[in-house]
């Protein structure tokens, strides 16, 4: 899964979640790590470099979509375990904001009862271009409560993920892991 990509001079910079294998015995259920790929386009042949940005297993990234194709500072992902998952699927855990500029993390670790899922970024000011207010907004994520086997929609301050959900909307059922979502504000309806 890709977080974002942009051009820096003659290089194309991609942030992707890399796994050791994708089509092997374990399919796509192995831990993924955020990795930077750089493709040099200046010479007669392309060049390629790879660097692991964060060793912590994480996947299912999102970014401020107003900045798609431009350099971003913030990315948000779901944290996962290092173990090979069971037949029930991958082990998703908390939510993390990664700072691609200084290499820091802002993590929400929910403990053993709650589990996070893929988050989606909603800007505080959807009319702005994101260049001055990147990250100001909220993350929406389904949360699973293992003790009740029910889900809720969790709302996080996108720049203070470690504080945990600032609001939750209880749902009458469990939303399965891997359920993808998107946000469309009223100006696009």
Phi, psi and omega in degrees: 000138182261140177274311178184173176211153178203171178253136172235101182060240180268009181247143170259125182249123179240138172249115184229160173262114186259137175246158178293331175206151180241336184236025180268205183302322184265005180060224181259027185259010176279160179299142178246148179235140180292124188228142175259126172250134176239127178246115179275130184244011187284322187267188180290340177234147178290146172247158183219130171230154182225138179217128175286124183274317179226131179283334182299132175299131177200160181196188179053061186281160169217164178212175176289105187297343175294344182249018178302129181085358176241160180297132177243155174266320188254141169223152180234136184219168172263134177278155181217170180273165178276345185286155173288129186291165177277186178296344180283350179116189183288154176269105174267149183229264185256195180234142183227139168260125177255138177257108183286345180278312184249001175076017180266164178235149174232101191250141167253114177254111190279357184085199186272340187273314182266152174225137176272174177217183180308131180260160175228133182275132176239115182291147176294325179234088183297342180280343179280162183274356177089349184289331181253343184234030180304130178090348178280109182162209186228156170251136174250131181211141171286137177242138179250127176262111182295331184287334180247348186058034177239165180242165172218163172264115180266140177244125182241148167287118188297336180261003177217060183298323183301336179291347181084183182297135175269346176203153176221138174249110182293137178248151184280357182219174174270133172266122184297149173304145178091356178290121183266151178219171176212168180236129175233116182281167188299338180290345180257007181273000000 
